[in-house]
Amino acid sequence: MVLQIPPPYDFELSIARYRVFGSDGATVWHEGGLHRVVDGTEVRIEATPGGVRIEPAGTGAQAEAGRLLGLPFDLDPFLAWADPDPVLGPVTRSLPGFRPTLNPQPFEALVVAITTQQISLRAAAAIRGRFVHRFGARHEVAWSFPTRERIAHNRPSDITAIGFSTRKAEYVVGLARSDLDFDVLQARPDDEVVATLTSLPGLGRWTADWYLARHLARPHAWPAGDLGLRKAVAAFYADGRSLSIEEVRSMGDRFAPFQNLSAQFLLMGARMVG
């Protein structure tokens, strides 16, 4: 089955994070395609004229691949808005075919955020890989991401045994056992999502902002506390001068109503330059 993606689309550029920062085993770059387990079946996603080919096809695979590849983002209005900007315009033009990805599953998105707190993306992927291999299910290339129910029946000590810090293990088990309803959360406005998530142990504003940005695809999400985004904004808008979280957060208004896409393109632009 071919999933159509609005042109221009560069598959390898768009999914570069899975090639550059390593894989945790749940979404795997392998021989020119992405492998991921959807509803118990391993799916391969690879570039094809007009979009991507998904094998084996199915409604669940199509929906998951569409979210993973960022189809909820409407890029045309953003690119038209950004083009006249003397800074953001050149960044977007230097990334033809880039479409930011999303994490399609809510529990997985939060576990990814927890594991990435205070460490590099590559280190987090390696640690999370042990988590996926210990508590997930192996398929041909990829592993299913551990279910919330499976983790809820484990103790934090079971997770520290595979390399998690004590606090992160407590946060992940606490999240799995919480009464957080992801369907209800999805329907709430941004400020309520932030308030709900930050009420849980280990889920701070940084985690909530990235959940808004990379799972819910909310247009105004602006992860000002992210070190990578702070460096990117500093490089492009402050001549490299170190910027505080408060300074970057206050700068978010200049990117309205496209804060999320602006952040994603600035991050990718900084990585390409760097």
C-alpha positions in Angstrom: 0.0 0.0 0.0 1.2 3.5 -0.9 0.6 6.3 1.6 0.5 9.6 -0.3 2.5 12.4 1.3 2.2 16.0 0.0 5.2 17.0 -2.1 8.0 17.9 -1.8 8.9 15.0 0.6 12.3 13.7 1.4 11.9 10.5 3.4 15.5 10.1 4.5 15.8 13.7 5.6 12.6 13.6 7.5 13.4 10.4 9.5 17.1 11.4 10.0 16.7 11.2 13.8 16.3 7.4 13.6 19.5 7.1 11.6 21.6 9.7 13.4 20.8 9.2 17.1 20.5 5.5 17.1 17.4 3.3 17.6 15.8 1.9 20.7 14.6 -1.1 18.8 11.0 0.1 18.5 11.5 2.2 15.4 14.4 0.8 13.4 16.1 2.1 10.3 17.1 -1.0 8.3 18.2 -1.4 4.7 16.6 1.9 3.5 13.3 1.6 5.4 11.8 2.0 8.8 10.5 -1.0 10.7 7.9 -0.7 13.5 5.5 -3.1 15.2 1.8 -2.1 14.8 -0.9 -4.2 16.4 1.4 -7.1 16.8 2.6 -7.1 13.2 6.0 -5.7 12.0 5.6 -3.1 9.3 8.2 -1.8 6.9 7.9 1.8 5.6 10.1 2.8 2.7 10.2 5.7 0.2 8.3 5.4 -3.1 7.2 8.0 -5.7 4.5 10.2 -4.2 5.0 9.1 -0.6 5.9 5.8 1.2 5.1 2.2 0.7 3.8 0.3 3.8 4.1 -3.5 3.9 2.0 -5.3 5.1 -0.8 -2.9 4.6 -3.7 -2.4 7.0 -5.8 0.4 8.5 -3.8 0.4 11.7 -0.5 0.4 9.9 -1.6 3.3 7.7 -2.8 5.4 10.6 0.4 4.8 12.6 2.7 5.4 9.7 0.8 8.6 8.9 1.3 10.0 12.4 4.9 8.8 12.6 5.7 10.6 9.4 4.1 13.8 10.5 1.0 13.9 8.3 -1.0 15.9 10.9 1.3 18.9 10.1 0.0 21.2 7.4 3.3 22.5 6.1 2.1 24.7 3.2 0.7 27.6 5.3 3.8 27.4 7.6 6.3 27.5 4.7 4.5 30.4 3.0 4.5 32.3 6.3 8.1 31.5 7.0 9.5 32.3 3.6 9.7 36.1 3.9 11.4 35.9 7.3 15.1 36.8 6.9 16.2 34.0 9.2 13.6 31.3 9.2 13.0 31.6 5.5 16.5 30.5 4.5 16.3 27.7 7.1 13.1 26.3 5.6 14.5 26.7 2.0 17.6 24.8 3.0 15.5 21.8 4.0 13.4 21.0 1.0 11.2 18.0 1.6 11.6 17.9 5.4 8.5 16.9 7.3 8.9 16.5 11.1 8.1 13.2 12.6 5.8 12.4 15.5 5.7 9.7 18.1 2.3 8.1 17.4 1.8 6.4 20.8 1.2 8.4 24.0 2.7 6.1 26.6 5.8 5.6 24.4 6.1 9.3 23.8 6.3 10.0 27.5 8.7 7.2 28.3 10.9 8.5 25.5 10.8 12.0 27.1 11.6 10.6 30.5 14.6 8.6 29.3 15.9 11.7 27.4 15.9 14.0 30.5 19.4 15.3 31.2 21.2 13.1 28.8 21.9 13.0 25.0 19.5 11.5 22.5 22.0 8.8 21.6 22.6 7.7 25.2 18.8 7.8 25.9 18.2 5.5 22.9 20.7 3.0 24.1 19.3 2.9 27.6 15.7 2.7 26.2 16.8 -0.1 23.9 17.5 -2.3 26.9 14.0 -1.4 28.2 12.4 -2.3 24.9 14.3 -5.6 24.7 13.6 -6.6 28.3 9.9 -5.7 28.3 8.8 -5.7 24.7 8.3 -8.5 22.2 10.8 -9.3 19.4 9.8 -9.5 15.8 12.0 -9.9 12.7 13.8 -6.5 12.8 11.9 -4.3 15.3 10.5 -4.9 18.8 7.1 -3.9 20.1 7.3 -1.1 22.6 6.5 -2.3 26.1 2.8 -1.9 27.0 1.7 0.3 29.8 0.0 -2.7 31.4 3.3 -4.7 31.3 5.3 -2.0 33.0 2.6 -1.4 35.6 3.1 -4.9 36.9 6.9 -4.4 37.4 8.8 -2.7 40.2 11.2 0.2 39.7 14.0 -2.2 40.8 13.2 -4.3 37.7 13.9 -1.3 35.5 17.0 0.0 37.4 18.4 -3.5 36.7 18.7 -2.6 33.0 20.4 0.7 33.5 17.7 3.3 34.4 18.4 5.7 37.2 16.3 5.1 40.3 14.2 8.2 39.7 13.6 7.5 36.1 12.5 4.0 36.9 10.1 5.3 39.5 8.8 7.9 37.0 8.1 5.3 34.3 6.4 2.8 36.7 4.5 5.6 38.3 3.3 6.8 34.9 2.2 3.3 33.9 0.2 2.9 37.2 -1.3 6.4 37.1 -4.9 7.1 36.3 -3.9 9.3 33.3 -6.4 8.9 30.5 -4.7 9.6 27.2 -7.9 9.9 25.2 -9.2 12.5 27.6 -5.8 14.3 27.6 -5.8 14.5 23.8 -9.0 16.5 23.8 -7.8 19.1 26.3 -6.3 22.5 25.5 -2.6 23.0 25.7 -2.5 24.6 29.2 -4.6 21.7 30.7 -2.3 19.1 29.1 0.7 20.8 30.7 -1.0 21.0 34.0 -2.1 17.4 34.0 1.3 16.0 32.9 3.3 18.2 35.3 1.2 17.0 38.2 2.7 13.5 37.8 6.1 12.7 39.4 9.0 13.2 37.0 7.0 15.0 34.3 8.1 18.6 34.1 7.4 21.4 31.7 10.1 20.2 29.3 8.4 16.8 29.0 4.9 18.3 28.7 6.1 20.7 25.9 7.6 17.9 23.9 4.5 15.8 24.4 2.5 18.7 22.9 5.0 19.1 20.1 5.9 15.5 19.1 2.9 13.5 20.0 -0.1 15.8 19.8 1.3 18.0 17.0 -0.1 21.1 18.7 0.8 24.2 16.6 1.7 26.5 19.5 4.0 24.0 21.4 7.3 25.7 22.0 9.8 23.6 24.1 11.7 26.6 25.4 13.4 24.4 28.1 15.0 22.2 25.5 18.8 22.8 25.4 18.9 21.9 21.7 16.2 24.5 20.8 17.9 27.1 23.0 21.1 26.6 21.1 19.4 26.7 17.8 17.5 29.9 18.6 20.7 31.4 20.0 22.6 30.5 16.8 20.1 31.9 14.4 18.7 34.8 16.3 21.2 35.9 19.0 24.6 35.5 17.2 25.3 32.5 19.4 24.8 34.3 22.7 23.7 31.9 25.5 19.9 32.4 26.1 18.0 31.5 29.2 14.8 29.4 29.2 12.9 32.5 30.0 14.4 34.4 27.1 13.6 31.6 24.6 10.1 31.2 26.0 9.4 34.9 25.5 10.7 34.7 21.9 8.0 32.1 21.1 5.5 34.8 20.3 7.4 35.9 17.3 6.8 32.4 15.7 3.0 32.4 16.4 0.9 30.7 15.1 3.6 28.2 14.1 5.7 27.7 17.1 5.9 24.0 16.9 7.0 23.8 13.2 9.4 26.7 13.7 11.0 24.8 16.6 11.3 21.6 14.5 12.8 23.4 11.5 15.2 25.5 13.6 16.4 22.3 15.3 17.0 20.5 12.0 18.6 23.5 10.5 21.0 23.8 13.4 21.9 20.1 13.1 22.5 20.3 9.4 24.8 23.3 9.9 26.5 21.8 12.9 
